[in-house]
Amino acid sequence: MRFSGRVFKDGPIWLAEVPVFEAMTQGPTRREALEMIEDWFASMVNQPGFVATAHERNGDEFEISASDLGEMISLLLRRQRQRSGLSLAEVAQRLGAKSRNAYARYERGDSLPTIEKLDELLRAVSEGRDFLVGESIDP
């Protein structure tokens, strides 16, 4: 699974962003901006051996992948829940679960959700927001 981003020039600097994570970095060159977004993910996940990779696409598009998809999804869910100001218990309640552990196992990276389950989890932590999930074809 990869997440869409864009890299573009803003004056003298290059910006790289991955909107679903609300992540943005900058660098003096396009390549350095992409390296900085890779570093941003590694810093946010903060787990030994975790590596994020930016895959350049046409124009200003790129995709970010990770050596550990569970950690990447964990980061996404945690950031979206915190953005919404929800507790683990509140998210579990939105999901109809009796225990916050039902949701927390995904946020901890203990369980890897299917695309359908990820959609359900994101709806619970980000009520009123839509997320676009598309298929990537690696050349």
C-alpha positions in Angstrom: 0.0 0.0 0.0 1.2 3.4 -0.9 0.0 6.9 -0.1 -0.2 9.7 -2.6 1.8 12.9 -2.3 2.9 15.8 -4.4 6.2 17.7 -4.7 6.3 21.2 -6.1 8.4 24.3 -6.2 7.4 27.3 -4.1 9.7 30.2 -4.8 13.3 29.0 -4.2 12.4 25.9 -2.3 10.7 22.5 -3.0 7.9 21.2 -0.9 6.8 17.6 -0.5 3.5 16.8 1.1 1.4 13.7 1.8 -2.0 15.2 2.6 -3.7 12.2 4.3 -0.9 12.4 7.0 -0.9 16.2 7.0 2.8 15.9 6.4 4.9 18.5 4.6 8.6 19.0 4.3 10.9 21.2 2.2 14.3 21.1 0.6 16.5 23.2 -1.7 16.0 20.6 -4.5 13.2 18.2 -5.5 15.2 15.2 -4.5 16.1 16.7 -1.1 12.4 17.5 -0.4 11.5 13.9 -1.2 14.3 12.7 1.1 13.0 14.9 3.8 9.5 13.4 3.6 11.0 10.0 3.9 12.9 11.2 7.0 9.6 12.7 8.3 7.9 9.3 8.2 10.9 7.6 9.8 11.0 10.1 12.6 7.2 10.0 13.2 7.2 6.1 13.3 10.3 6.0 15.4 10.9 2.3 15.2 14.3 0.6 14.5 14.6 -0.5 10.9 11.6 1.4 9.6 12.2 3.0 6.2 9.9 5.1 4.1 10.5 5.4 0.3 9.2 8.1 -2.0 8.4 6.8 -5.5 8.4 9.6 -8.1 5.6 9.6 -10.6 4.6 11.9 -13.5 4.7 15.6 -12.9 4.4 16.7 -9.3 3.1 13.3 -8.0 4.8 10.7 -5.9 3.8 7.9 -3.6 5.2 6.9 -0.3 5.6 3.3 0.8 7.1 1.8 4.0 9.1 -1.2 5.0 6.4 -1.9 7.6 2.9 -1.2 6.5 1.5 -1.8 9.9 3.5 1.0 11.4 2.5 3.3 8.5 -1.2 2.6 9.0 -0.7 2.9 12.8 0.7 6.4 12.2 -2.2 7.3 9.9 -4.9 6.2 12.4 -3.2 7.9 15.3 -2.8 11.2 13.5 -6.3 11.2 12.3 -7.7 10.3 15.7 -5.7 13.0 17.4 -6.7 15.5 14.7 -10.3 14.8 15.6 -9.7 15.0 19.3 -11.0 11.6 20.0 -10.0 9.1 22.7 -9.5 5.4 22.0 -12.7 4.7 23.8 -14.7 7.2 21.7 -13.4 5.6 18.5 -14.3 2.2 19.7 -17.8 3.4 20.6 -18.2 4.8 17.0 -17.2 1.4 15.7 -19.7 -0.3 17.9 -17.1 -2.2 19.9 -17.3 -2.8 23.6 -13.6 -2.4 24.3 -11.2 0.3 23.1 -8.7 -2.5 22.4 -10.8 -3.5 19.4 -9.6 -0.3 17.7 -6.3 0.1 19.6 -4.8 -3.0 18.1 -4.9 -1.3 14.7 -3.5 1.9 16.0 -0.6 0.1 17.8 0.1 -1.8 14.5 -0.7 -5.2 16.1 -3.3 -5.9 13.3 -3.2 -4.9 9.7 -6.6 -4.0 8.4 -8.0 -4.8 4.9 -8.7 -1.9 2.7 -12.4 -2.2 3.7 -11.6 -2.2 7.4 -9.2 0.7 7.0 -12.0 2.6 5.3 -14.2 1.8 8.3 -11.5 2.8 10.8 -10.8 6.1 9.0 -14.5 7.0 8.9 -14.6 6.4 12.7 -11.7 8.6 13.5 -12.3 11.3 10.8 -16.1 11.7 10.7 -17.1 14.0 7.8 -13.8 13.5 5.8 -13.4 11.4 2.7 -10.3 9.6 1.8 -9.5 8.5 -1.7 -7.8 5.1 -2.1 -6.6 4.2 -5.5 -4.6 1.5 -7.1 -0.9 2.2 -8.0 0.8 0.5 -10.9 4.5 0.2 -10.3 6.4 0.4 -13.5 
